[in-house]
């Protein structure tokens, strides 16, 4: 499933006309689970049977958004490891990543799986505060190998833990070393140098920056890094929390800067998936790509050593270039799992170094959260990525994880797509975002 290209199409798909009159609070708290609210293609939890609800349950259901081939295979291997260690079978219900995110409210209020994949940050806390996730503080009492930062990222507003981290990945600008060596390109450290490099790549017949936003979320990474570089981490966090105005000169400067960079971005991005953009980098048709470490999924095993990255360059010397997006992926438990004991056993395993070791062995496109894991098998790229995150002064979770889910999906995604299509009416666009923000954050 791909996201629609225009704001009107996006809203039509997300909220069908039959329920368009409902406000966002009603949409979240209403009779979700009946199949009416979010149209077709709804998530459907596998669930365990009532007979499995005891401590001796032999099955546990897992809702997974890891639908791409490589991460899906890694999840399967981890679940096999759980069965070997516990004797409990984890039945995985895999759903397309975008479908999973768009329908998560309905899913959690219906009959969700016992355990489901999700993200750290505001989005985790949001569902925990709505009573749509189970308390896993006792699981955390059995975990080891996590820094205080990871525990904080797993903690709800009430001080309890609702999330078990599994992996994380930094966003950076990726490139192929062989292409750069052949052309004599140098890593840019300022915005001017980036623009100059982009102009040279155009002359050399390359697309300077691969770009895709058919799925709606990739452009959020571009907004995030520009906002972090121009206005700093705290402003970014406050803007995501609804505490700053989108009509401010600070936000306008982000979009003005972005508009100036669009000419060196791959055109027609609203009709392209991130995988297709990554393939243009893999095929040496593009010179750079701002994306998460998972870009490596689109490269063959013998090409991994040719992939490298640099952090997005500095824009304001007073702010520097040390902040970055490094989202944390992991798992949560349903508020009323069919098999709570089995669900918690699974979460304890998913947070273990044994599970992390399986991931390290099978996936070169991510970093594991458990510091007790054997990372000797990391590729050079993974080691560099871990060092980048370790040297960051501030780490954001990514736009749609650092703000309200309804604001990200119904306002920001279509707004960014509209900007990409027509970057000339920035003031009008920001006024629209601000007006919708006020409505959403006061509900």
C-alpha positions, -999 to 999 in steps of 0.1 A, spaced: 0 0 0 14 34 -10 3 68 3 -18 89 -21 0 118 -38 -22 148 -28 -36 161 4 -72 155 -7 -65 119 -17 -47 113 15 -74 126 37 -101 108 17 -83 75 22 -75 81 59 -110 93 69 -138 81 45 -167 105 38 -190 85 60 -171 95 91 -157 128 80 -180 146 104 -163 131 134 -137 151 152 -103 136 160 -111 128 195 -142 109 184 -121 91 158 -97 79 184 -121 71 212 -152 60 192 -162 26 181 -130 16 165 -128 -21 158 -161 -22 140 -144 -18 107 -162 15 99 -137 41 110 -107 36 88 -121 19 58 -107 -13 43 -74 -29 48 -76 -27 86 -52 -44 108 -66 -76 123 -48 -90 153 -43 -128 153 -48 -130 191 -45 -162 211 -75 -184 221 -90 -180 256 -76 -214 264 -41 -199 260 -46 -172 286 -29 -190 314 7 -190 325 13 -222 306 2 -208 272 21 -223 243 14 -196 218 16 -158 216 6 -135 188 27 -108 174 17 -79 152 46 -68 130 51 -38 107 84 -53 94 71 -61 59 102 -56 38 119 -89 30 151 -85 50 136 -72 83 107 -97 80 132 -125 77 151 -112 108 119 -111 128 112 -147 118 146 -158 130 143 -140 163 109 -157 169 125 -190 161 151 -183 188 123 -175 212 106 -208 205 138 -227 210 145 -210 244 109 -211 258 89 -237 239 63 -210 231 54 -204 195 51 -168 184 26 -164 156 36 -133 136 9 -113 118 29 -91 93 12 -60 78 26 -35 54 44 -8 73 23 22 61 -10 3 66 1 -6 101 8 30 111 -23 45 94 -46 20 112 -29 17 146 -57 34 166 -83 11 152 -60 -19 157 -53 -12 194 -89 -5 203 -101 -37 185 -85 -71 192 -48 -65 188 -21 -91 189 -5 -99 223 27 -81 214 31 -56 186 60 -37 170 61 1 175 83 30 182 98 49 211 90 86 217 58 106 218 38 80 198 46 53 225 37 77 253 5 88 235 -10 53 233 2 44 268 -16 75 282 -48 65 263 -47 31 281 -41 13 248 -9 -5 259 1 -28 287 25 -20 315 57 -39 311 77 -25 340 81 -59 355 97 -71 323 122 -42 326 131 -55 360 145 -86 343 164 -68 314 200 -59 313 222 -42 288 203 -9 283 214 26 290 193 50 310 186 68 278 169 37 263 149 32 295 138 68 295 127 64 258 106 34 269 89 52 298 54 66 297 42 99 313 32 80 344 68 67 350 60 31 340 76 13 311 55 4 281 81 -4 255 111 -28 249 137 -14 225 151 -37 199 170 -16 174 178 19 163 193 36 132 206 71 125 196 92 96 225 105 76 235 113 40 245 81 23 267 77 -8 288 51 -27 325 55 -21 335 42 -55 314 70 -72 329 97 -51 364 84 -55 360 83 -93 347 119 -94 369 133 -67 340 145 -45 346 157 -10 322 155 20 305 189 24 306 205 59 285 235 51 252 242 32 271 262 5 294 232 0 264 209 -3 249 231 -30 282 234 -49 286 196 -47 250 192 -60 257 215 -90 288 195 -98 270 162 -97 244 176 -121 271 185 -145 285 150 -142 251 135 -151 241 124 -117 210 131 -97 226 149 -67 202 138 -39 179 108 -44 144 116 -30 111 99 -26 79 108 -8 52 86 -22 48 69 12 45 103 30 70 99 58 105 102 41 102 140 36 98 143 74 134 133 77 144 163 55 123 187 75 137 173 108 173 177 99 169 212 85 149 223 116 176 208 139 204 225 119 186 259 116 168 262 149 183 236 172 170 206 191 149 223 218 129 244 193 124 212 172 110 193 203 88 222 213 74 226 178 66 189 177 48 193 211 26 221 198 44 247 219 58 268 190 40 284 161 44 270 126 40 305 113 71 318 130 101 331 111 121 301 123 99 276 106 96 298 75 134 297 73 134 259 73 110 258 43 129 286 25 161 267 29 144 235 17 130 252 -13 165 263 -22 177 227 -20 148 211 -41 166 217 -74 193 193 -64 168 167 -53 154 139 -75 123 152 -92 88 137 -92 94 124 -57 57 120 -49 55 91 -73 85 72 -60 90 49 -30 120 51 -7 131 17 -21 131 31 -56 151 61 -46 176 39 -28 179 18 -59 190 49 -79 218 53 -54 226 16 -56 227 18 -94 250 48 -93 225 71 -108 223 93 -77 251 108 -58 236 110 -23 205 100 -3 193 114 31 178 84 48 181 60 77 207 32 79 181 8 65 190 22 31 215 -8 31 186 -32 26 186 -21 -11 223 -30 -16 237 -65 -23 260 -81 2 291 -75 -20 281 -38 -22 278 -31 15 315 -21 19 310 6 -9 283 23 12 293 52 34 277 83 49 282 117 65 260 137 88 240 165 73 263 196 71 262 226 94 239 255 86 243 278 116 278 276 133 262 286 166 240 254 165 265 230 148 258 196 133 257 173 163 219 167 165 203 140 145 173 116 141 180 81 155 146 64 159 143 34 182 122 5 171 109 -22 195 78 -38 209 48 -31 231 22 -52 248 -16 -50 242 -36 -36 271 -53 -70 276 -33 -97 259 -49 -131 255 -17 -146 270 -1 -120 293 24 -144 308 35 -156 273 35 -120 260 59 -109 288 81 -139 283 84 -129 246 91 -93 255 118 -104 279 134 -124 252 131 -96 226 150 -74 250 177 -100 256 212 -101 242 204 -135 226 177 -118 204 201 -89 197 228 -113 186 204 -129 161 197 -95 146 234 -86 144 241 -118 126 214 -113 100 208 -76 94 236 -51 84 211 -23 81 204 -16 118 220 -13 152 208 -33 182 198 -15 214 211 -40 239 247 -31 248 254 -67 259 251 -80 224 282 -92 205 287 -64 180 319 -79 167 299 -89 136 290 -53 128 300 -41 94 322 -10 90 291 10 82 273 -2 114 303 6 135 305 41 120 268 45 126 271 35 162 299 60 167 278 87 150 249 82 175 273 80 204 288 114 195 255 131 190 247 159 215 209 155 210 189 127 194 154 131 180 131 102 174 117 114 139 89 138 133 60 113 133 72 97 165 79 130 183 44 145 178 8 135 181 -1 106 156 -32 125 143 -12 157 137 16 138 118 -7 118 96 -36 141 88 -17 174 87 20 171 83 23 144 57 -2 160 32 13 195 40 49 184 31 37 167 0 19 199 -10 51 219 -4 71 195 -25 45 199 -53 44 237 -49 71 253 -28 61 288 -36 33 294 -12 51 288 21 33 314 41 -1 300 31 10 264 39 23 273 73 -9 292 82 -29 261 73 -6 239 94 -8 263 124 -46 265 123 -50 227 122 -24 224 150 -44 246 173 -74 225 167 -57 192 173 -36 201 203 -65 217 222 -86 186 220 
